Amino acid sequence: MSAKTSKQYKIVRDINKALANPHLYSDDELKTLKQKRAKFIDLKRRYNEEQNGGFGKYVR
């Protein structure tokens, strides 16, 4: 795992922690956090597909 992907995992983990306390954020901030989380999850998914030849986790 590269440094870039580990940073993305940390960002998603931090966003999940923030979403666990929705009373601390406005509705607009929550919407933005959810959008950013979806973006980073998609980036992780695409990275994993590229590492596995594009066919999923069973191909090596």
Secondary structure, DSSP 8 states (H G I E B T S, - for coil): --HHHHHHHHHHHHHHHHHT-GGGS-HHHHHHHHHHHHHHHHHHHHHHHHHTTTS-TT--
